[in-house]
Amino acid sequence: MLHKLSLPKADVIFYPNLFSQQESNLLFEKLYREIQWEQGQIKLFGKIIDEPRQSAFYGDNCLIYTYSGKKQQAKIWTQTLLYIKEKIEDFLLIGFNSILANLYRNGKDSMGWHSDNEKELGLNPIIASLSFGATRCFQLKHIGKPSLTHTLELTSGSLLLMQGTTQHYYKHQVPKTNKVDHPRINLTFRNIL
Ligand SMILES: O=C(O)CCC(=O)C(=O)O
């Protein structure tokens, strides 16, 4: 089953059950243990503070990606990440050379409004975003018409595909919530040029 969002100038498809709940639970445990989670920092109003999540960048040899204002060298793929990557590639018939992994430890962790529009992602990036663990809200907002928004519940085992001109016209975020007290892992597969 898939659900194509009807948002102008966006190409966003949601696949709610790419992985079964049993496999999603297993993969969550493995990823939680295996990924070398790092605490990133950002400068906000002149002060250095911890980002409200942990993250890690994995990819093919020597890949370098700039996110949150920092250059990151790809870590070597783990077995679990390679297994998931193969599954996604076979399903979408698209190859990916890297992933950005995010760990939201509870509802206090979040990701603010942004577009995945870094130069290294190319003109119309294809971003395949997988979720494991706690369900979190994912919001899209049109950049020129901010009243045009859409909210999705990203459930465990689901895949969200963003492609075409989505990143030119929309920002997205994972807002804080006081309704979630357990962790979620997000893997965003990307192609760094
Ligand atoms: O956690 C998510 O679903 C979104 C992650 C995200 O926006 C990103 O990595 O750019």
The ligand as a MOL file (V3000), in Angstrom:
LIG
                    3D

  0  0  0     0  0            999 V3000
M  V30 BEGIN CTAB
M  V30 COUNTS 10 9 0 0 0
M  V30 BEGIN ATOM
M  V30 1 O 13.4440 12.3270 11.2530 0
M  V30 2 C 12.8910 12.5690 10.1970 0
M  V30 3 O 11.9170 11.9390 9.7920 0
M  V30 4 C 13.3640 13.7320 9.3480 0
M  V30 5 C 14.8470 13.8100 9.2010 0
M  V30 6 C 15.2740 14.9520 8.3690 0
M  V30 7 O 14.5090 15.8520 8.1090 0
M  V30 8 C 16.6220 15.0240 7.8440 0
M  V30 9 O 17.4750 14.1890 8.1890 0
M  V30 10 O 16.8790 15.9410 7.0340 0
M  V30 END ATOM
M  V30 BEGIN BOND
M  V30 1 2 1 2
M  V30 2 1 2 3
M  V30 3 1 2 4
M  V30 4 1 4 5
M  V30 5 1 5 6
M  V30 6 2 6 7
M  V30 7 1 6 8
M  V30 8 2 8 9
M  V30 9 1 8 10
M  V30 END BOND
M  V30 END CTAB
M  END
